[in-house]
Amino acid sequence: MTSHTEDILNYVRAQIDAHPEAVAEARQRLELTRKIALRFPGANRTYASGSLPQHTFIHPVGDGDGGLVLDRRYYPKLGPDGDGETPQTIIPDLCSHLGPEIRERSPGARCGKSKRGPKISFGEPVDGQDPTVDLVLALTRKDGTGLWIPNLNTNRWEASDPERHIELFISGRPVASAHSPTRDPLAEGMEQAVCEPSLLIT
């Protein structure tokens, strides 16, 4: 016989478990975007971040996060190691690069701007969910590890190491960074249960 607490946890898990169809769609959309982004001039590499590599998606699936790392030597004016420019002017070029090929798969797709780079909306719901792709436009650093990532809202660059954060998260070692939040799906579900009485078992 399960305890009352176990019943509550099982109920919350059932409510927050991401639907596999939506997760698969988010993964395919991110993989497609990364593949196209890698052909952008000055591209060094791409990476996946956030819930996909961490396997921490909860319902509903909102986005697939990733990044495009540009070679700072190709863009000498960008970043703290260059002239300090942010990639504000590159975002439209990257959207122009991504858009046509993405729309071959999803004709209604649109490319806009988020806090750290392009945000791609697909306009094709799957299982009632329409995951976007948020692509961080990162820059290699001259010294030190990690990357420079932009804050397009404040026109500043911030040091971060998203690729290393994923490695540490997967390995189970602690991650300590203001720019690398990790999510505990069950904890988020419990927060929802506290905020939404309808989710509570009495």
LINQUI-V167112 format. One record per run of one state. SS is the DSSP state (H for helix, E for strand, C for the rest). FROM is the first residue (numbers start at 1). LEN is the number of residues. If there is no record, write none. Layout:
BEGIN
{{SS FROM LEN} {SS FROM LEN}}
END
This chain:
BEGIN
{{C 1 3} {H 4 13} {E 17 1} {C 18 2} {H 20 18} {C 38 5} {E 43 7} {C 50 1} {H 51 4} {C 55 3} {E 58 1} {C 59 4} {E 63 8} {C 71 7} {E 78 1} {C 79 6} {E 85 1} {C 86 2} {H 88 18} {C 106 4} {E 110 4} {C 114 4} {E 118 4} {C 122 4} {E 126 1} {C 127 2} {E 129 1} {C 130 2} {E 132 9} {C 141 6} {E 147 5} {C 152 4} {E 156 5} {C 161 1} {H 162 10} {C 172 13} {H 185 11} {C 196 1} {H 197 3} {C 200 3}}
END
